[in-house]
Amino acid sequence: MKKVLIITYYWPPAGGPGVQRWLQFSKHLPEFGFQPIVYKPENPSYPISDNSLDASPEVKVIEKSIFEPYAFAELFSKSDSKTISSGIIKSKKKQSWKERLMLYIRGNVFIPDARVLWVKPSVSFLKDYIQNNEIETIITTGPPHSLHLIGMGLKEIHPELHWIADFRDPWTTIGYHSALKLTEKSKQKHLALENDVLNSADQLVVTSFQTKAEFEQKTKTPIDVITNGYEEISVDAELSENFTISHIGSLLNDRNPKVLWEVLSELIEENLVFKDFFELKFIGKISESVLESAYEAGLKKFVSVVGYLNHKDAVESQRSSQMLLLIEIDKPETRGIIPGKLFEYLSSKRPILAIGPEGWDVGKIISETSSGDCFTYDEKTRLKSYIDKSFNAFLSGKLKANTRNIEAYSRKNLTKKLIQLIK
């Protein structure tokens, strides 16, 4: 089998969405005649752990120790460090001086991110490993985007290498970038590094159509869209007896759909039956400001905050929910964010209620798969009508999604697309 070196930060026991993409690709690569070799940090500081995740026994894992600034920062403020490293950043008014300082250091000292100190040791370690093991293709996946700097360093040493840079999220337009208190000099350094990577790689892979369009303005390097996907998992789950609307995953500060809280509050006031059956579930990390906003709208009695669940339990919760909630920041630059959870939502075949920016790529996928509906933040009337109609379908036992045409998003079929780029 030909060997493929995958350079990733997130790997079991890491939890959350960052680990799923290459954990699943690596399981299917051997089916197509490729031996995945995963290079990961030996002593990472993951904000979330999930011991239920297992890698394929056919995957060879190699490690190198990493200096983790976040581990050091935990001595300073453990809760703030974990929150920032998971991407949840409080609003400016609610940030303590410790948080402001940590954000400034994160944004201006560690460029492009806190794992940049792993770059030089990794290049030094891998340059000989690549030659000694006859590796022809390397794949770097970010964020953290500093891992692309490892790929760039290896490409300089071994120009014959085929380097694929995989962007699970954009770089300089990622949602939290504006919260990092970047100086003008730091902004320019980010842009310069992004430019270097985009123009040094042999192939770029992105997870959304908008990100492809963005990068096409910055480089002539070939770009292909390989979205995230779903893995077939056998889970027995009984539908909730309540009219449960569940959000699975992290909810950042700016992912705060006040229009939804208003609609739900009005339906509770106007319909006593809705009030008796309604439940709003948050499964995963949730920003305090989002939770407070829902409470202020009068939803506290109807909210269940479950916290983080391992992957299998999260899938069970998806399939037992009456409806699944998907939220994105209401900004033009987030139109290209297609969360990995969307595809697991699709596989659950429960109706999806998505709220995000106008022109959001998610809306296109939901429409093509007939899996629910997508709303902008100013479509209050249409949103209220959709939830009311869904509730009436729930009462009559007919609430379901007519989900179709999702096979293209299975991990196995997506791996077939990846193979074409590796070849």
Sequence and secondary structure as in RCSB ss.txt:
>XXXX:A:sequence
MKKVLIITYYWPPAGGPGVQRWLQFSKHLPEFGFQPIVYKPENPSYPISDNSLDASPEVKVIEKSIFEPYAFAEL
FSKSDSKTISSGIIKSKKKQSWKERLMLYIRGNVFIPDARVLWVKPSVSFLKDYIQNNEIETIITTGPPHSLHLI
GMGLKEIHPELHWIADFRDPWTTIGYHSALKLTEKSKQKHLALENDVLNSADQLVVTSFQTKAEFEQKTKTPIDV
ITNGYEEISVDAELSENFTISHIGSLLNDRNPKVLWEVLSELIEENLVFKDFFELKFIGKISESVLESAYEAGLK
KFVSVVGYLNHKDAVESQRSSQMLLLIEIDKPETRGIIPGKLFEYLSSKRPILAIGPEGWDVGKIISETSSGDCF
TYDEKTRLKSYIDKSFNAFLSGKLKANTRNIEAYSRKNLTKKLIQLIK
>XXXX:A:secstr
 EEEEEE S  TTB SGGGHHHHHHHHHGGGGTEEEEEEEESS   SSB TT    TT EEEEE    HHHHHHH
HHHHHHHHHHTT    GGG  HHHHHHHHHHHHTSSS TTGGGHHHHHHHHHHHHHHTT  EEEEEESSTHHHHH
HHHHHHH TTSEEEEEESS STTSTTGGGS   HHHHHHHHHHHHHHHHH SEEEESSHHHHHHHHTT  S EEE
    B          SSEEEEEES B TT   HHHHHHHHHHHHH HHHHHHEEEEEES B HHHHHHHHHTT G
GGEEE     HHHHHHHHHH SEEEEE  SSGGGTT   THHHHHHHHT  EEEE  TT HHHHHHHHHT EEEE
 TT HHHHHHHHHHHHHHHHTT         GGGBHHHHHHHHHHHH 
